[in-house]
Amino acid sequence: MIRLFQLLVLAITLGTPATCQLDKWAKAAGLKYFGTAVDNPALNNQGYMKIARDTDEFGSITPANGQKWSNTESSQGRFSYGSGDAIANIAKQTGQLLRCHTLVWYNQLPGWVSSSYSKDQMQRIIATHIQNVAGHYKGQCYAWDVVNEAVEDDGKMRQNPMYKAMGIDYITHSFKIAAQTDPTAKLYYNDFNIERCCNAKINATYDMIKTVKAAGARIDGIGMQGHSRVGKSPSKKELKDTMAKFSQVVDELAYTEIDIRHLKLPASAADNQQQAKDYLEVVGACLEAPKCVGITVWDFTDQYSWIPGQYSGEGEACLWDRSYNKKPAYSSIVSLLQSAATAGLRSATSSPTAAVTARADATAEVVVVTTLATVLARA
Ligand SMILES: *[C@@H]1O[C@H](CO)[C@@H](O)[C@H](O)[C@H]1NC(C)=O
């Protein structure tokens, strides 16, 4: 019994699947990070913050709203950074990466930007906005979602105020200004419904990226948001096919806003098993796509998920429920990351020493858990 007790303690110390953490294993498996969005209303929730700041859990954070145009320049030429800074400061303190989000988007856009402007005027408006906002966060952002959601589902360019004034040049212009303002940030194009190969929107996005790069702008990455629905989520193969296509035009890919919502609530145990499977397709696809650098969930707890507000009657889309219990999807993801790390599916991205330690941990853990299972089976 003493031996059993010691094994239990050892297993718990090393981290059983139930306590094991996402970013630690994502890095050991060769990803740059496993991240989460964080929104300002959650900042004074201590239970929430303990998890959000846990660098073994999340290696990257994304301000859910704080850096959007409506928050940073709600009236022309008057910039405010309070909401964005509150979240960027967490990353400064913890050393987490910051995925900055987003500079040019048609939504949460202040009314004054939506007036009708000449091409020159809009060009100046965009430049001023990016120079100020990306300038303010210069050096802090691992990546910037420079342009968000510029393409419609049918493959046409979205007729937003920027497009109406400048045509597709607004995208080229935005990426050029962002590159001048914060040269070390990875510059991303970010959108939804560009996960399942290969719809009209994916094809149009691919063409748009080529056009913009041919016009002299740098685009480093494509962010696939990855909002999807339990039981209707793309398969790993569909996801990988898209990434193979996008890999031809950019150096990096990432899932930037993952949540997988139930269409009927409350979710049953079987629904949550299906949700776990759906999450695994995404994580598995990222692990198997050489250019996929990381995965961000669009918040980690149902308590702060945007889904119920957007899709009435749907939800429970996150890895933790609203009472902070981890769902089956959480432990499934950790197990998958652990096996990828142990199998050396791709080379670990953390420093060689850290990677070796993480792998040694992984092996030790598998051994301990296996031994423990054997002992328990005999007892
Ligand atoms: C997207 O492009 C691929 C490859 O060129 C093509 O096979 C497919 O039919 C296209 N899809 C649509 C919806 O246009």
The ligand as an SDF file (V2000), in Angstrom:
LIG
                    3D

 14 14  0  0  0  0  0  0  0  0999 V2000
  -11.5280   25.6020  -54.9470 C   0  0  0  0  0  0  0  0  0  0  0  0
  -10.3240   25.3350  -55.6300 O   0  0  0  0  0  0  0  0  0  0  0  0
  -10.0890   23.9540  -55.8650 C   0  0  0  0  0  0  0  0  0  0  0  0
   -8.6820   23.7890  -56.4390 C   0  0  0  0  0  0  0  0  0  0  0  0
   -8.4280   24.7160  -57.4160 O   0  0  0  0  0  0  0  0  0  0  0  0
  -11.1820   23.3900  -56.7540 C   0  0  0  0  0  0  0  0  0  0  0  0
  -10.9750   22.0230  -56.9740 O   0  0  0  0  0  0  0  0  0  0  0  0
  -12.5260   23.6090  -56.0800 C   0  0  0  0  0  0  0  0  0  0  0  0
  -13.5700   23.1730  -56.9100 O   0  0  0  0  0  0  0  0  0  0  0  0
  -12.7170   25.0670  -55.7170 C   0  0  0  0  0  0  0  0  0  0  0  0
  -13.9300   25.2090  -54.9310 N   0  0  0  0  0  0  0  0  0  0  0  0
  -14.8860   26.0710  -55.2180 C   0  0  0  0  0  0  0  0  0  0  0  0
  -16.0840   26.0310  -54.3610 C   0  0  0  0  0  0  0  0  0  0  0  0
  -14.7910   26.8770  -56.1110 O   0  0  0  0  0  0  0  0  0  0  0  0
  1  2  1  0
  1 10  1  0
  2  3  1  0
  3  4  1  0
  3  6  1  0
  4  5  1  0
  6  7  1  0
  6  8  1  0
  8  9  1  0
  8 10  1  0
 10 11  1  0
 11 12  1  0
 12 13  1  0
 12 14  2  0
M  END
$$$$
